[in-house]
Amino acid sequence: MARNLTTGAATVIRDTDMMQTGIQARLLDVSTRGVRLSMAAPLDLNEQVRLVVRNEIQRLEKTTRGTVRRLAKTDDGGYVVDFELMLRLTPLEVLLLRKLLNPNDPGTIPPTR
C-alpha cells in the first residue's frame, strides 16, 4: 500500500502584497526552469512573483522569482498556474521536490513507519 506523507507545498508572494503573507498553493509539477501550481486565487499573465517551494521531509525550502506564463481555471473553481523561473532550480532541488509528487518513483526512498 503506497502512502503519500505530504504534498508539495508552495507560497506565492505578490509584489503588491504589502503584508507579504502570500497565497498558499500545491505543487503539481517541477523542472529546473519552471513550476506548475494549483491555487485558489488567480494571477495576471506575465505577473512576476516571489515563489517559496518546500519539501518538509527533505528539509528543503527554496525561494525564487517567477513569471506567470499560463493560467487555467479548474472545475473546482481553483486555478492551475505555470511559472517560468527567473532563477532556475538545481537538478538536486528538482529531484527532492519531485519525490513529493511521486513517492513510488524508482530511486525514491520509501517512507518508514
Secondary structure as UniProt FT lines:
FT   STRAND          9..14
FT   TURN            15..16
FT   TURN            18..19
FT   STRAND          23..30
FT   STRAND          34..39
FT   TURN            45..46
FT   STRAND          48..55
FT   TURN            56..59
FT   STRAND          60..73
FT   TURN            75..76
FT   STRAND          79..85
FT   HELIX           91..101
FT   TURN            103..104
FT   TURN            106..107
//
